Amino acid sequence: MSKTGNLEVRAEGERGIVITREFRAARRLVYRALTEANLLAQWLVGPPGWETTVCRHDVRPGGTYEHGWSDPDGAAMTMRGTYREVVENERLVHTETFEGCGPQAGEQIVETVFTEIDPTTTRVTSTVEYPTTDARDAALASGMTEGIDASYTRLDEQLEGESPS
């Protein structure tokens, strides 16, 4: 298990990773920040020094999404997938495939649950199921915890000042 601030990343079973993080914001605001492309592009910017080149989302069952990033040297990384289930403000299930990020290969299934702790605090729990144990272990070894922590710290900054109503 890896823990940074209130981010927790842990292996679960043979092929899973559970990522948990609390945000000081209303559940609907956190959900919007994770599903609306214009908001995602502000905080999900990839590793330090990278920039977002693509951010498209069609949040509905069967809808697709794509995120693209590049670094100053021209390296690129892409994440794309398809939404399988969408329960507004509560739950998302989607596929996830990365290109250009080393040994992390294959399609993952991601379930994200938005839990209201109180009207101004939301816990986000994402359970990622990898196609193999090796793919899961490669993801854990890739520095993903640091990347997620940096992105979620930017999300905290974005959510600051948002009205809880």
C-alpha positions, -999 to 999 in steps of 0.1 A, spaced: 0 0 0 11 35 -8 -3 65 10 4 102 2 -17 128 22 -52 114 20 -45 94 -12 -43 57 -7 -33 33 -35 -33 -4 -27 -32 -37 -46 -63 -59 -42 -66 -95 -52 -45 -108 -81 -52 -80 -106 -67 -51 -89 -57 -17 -75 -80 4 -53 -74 42 -53 -91 62 -25 -91 100 -20 -112 125 -1 -120 160 -14 -133 190 5 -162 196 -19 -198 185 -25 -202 153 -44 -218 169 -74 -188 192 -78 -163 164 -76 -184 143 -101 -185 172 -125 -147 177 -122 -142 140 -132 -167 140 -161 -167 173 -178 -139 177 -204 -134 214 -198 -129 208 -160 -108 177 -165 -84 195 -188 -76 219 -160 -64 193 -135 -56 160 -153 -26 174 -171 -2 144 -168 33 144 -153 50 177 -144 61 195 -176 35 178 -198 5 195 -214 -30 182 -223 -34 179 -261 -68 161 -262 -97 159 -237 -130 146 -250 -158 130 -230 -192 116 -239 -204 105 -204 -232 80 -211 -233 42 -214 -216 35 -247 -200 69 -248 -163 72 -253 -135 94 -239 -99 103 -248 -71 121 -230 -38 130 -247 -7 145 -233 27 155 -246 60 166 -230 84 193 -242 105 167 -260 76 154 -280 69 122 -261 31 115 -260 7 94 -239 -29 87 -246 -57 72 -225 -91 62 -240 -120 41 -232 -158 35 -232 -183 42 -205 -203 11 -195 -223 24 -166 -231 60 -156 -251 69 -124 -248 107 -121 -230 119 -90 -227 83 -77 -209 58 -100 -190 54 -132 -178 22 -149 -155 24 -179 -128 7 -198 -93 23 -199 -64 17 -223 -31 35 -223 -7 41 -253 28 54 -249 34 47 -213 57 17 -212 48 -18 -199 12 -10 -188 -6 -28 -216 -41 -40 -222 -76 -29 -212 -85 -22 -176 -120 -19 -162 -125 10 -138 -153 14 -113 -154 48 -96 -178 55 -67 -185 89 -53 -194 87 -16 -208 118 3 -191 119 37 -210 151 46 -223 179 24 -188 193 19 -167 162 18 -166 135 -9 -147 102 -10 -137 90 -45 -129 53 -47 -117 39 -80 -112 1 -84 -91 -8 -114 -91 -44 -126 -61 -52 -149 -60 -80 -175 -30 -97 -157 -11 -95 -125 20 -84 -144 0 -55 -159 -12 -45 -125 23 -47 -110 38 -27 -139 12 1 -132 21 1 -95 58 4 -104 52 31 -130 50 60 -105 12 61 -109 8 71 -72 29 102 -76 10 111 -108 -24 106 -93 -14 126 -62 -2 155 -83 -34 155 -104 -56 152 -73 -37 181 -56 -45 202 -87 -81 191 -85 -82 202 -48 -70 237 -59 -97 237 -87 -124 228 -62 -114 254 -37 -138 283 -37 -166 262 -55 -200 267 -38 -211 235 -20 -247 240 -30 
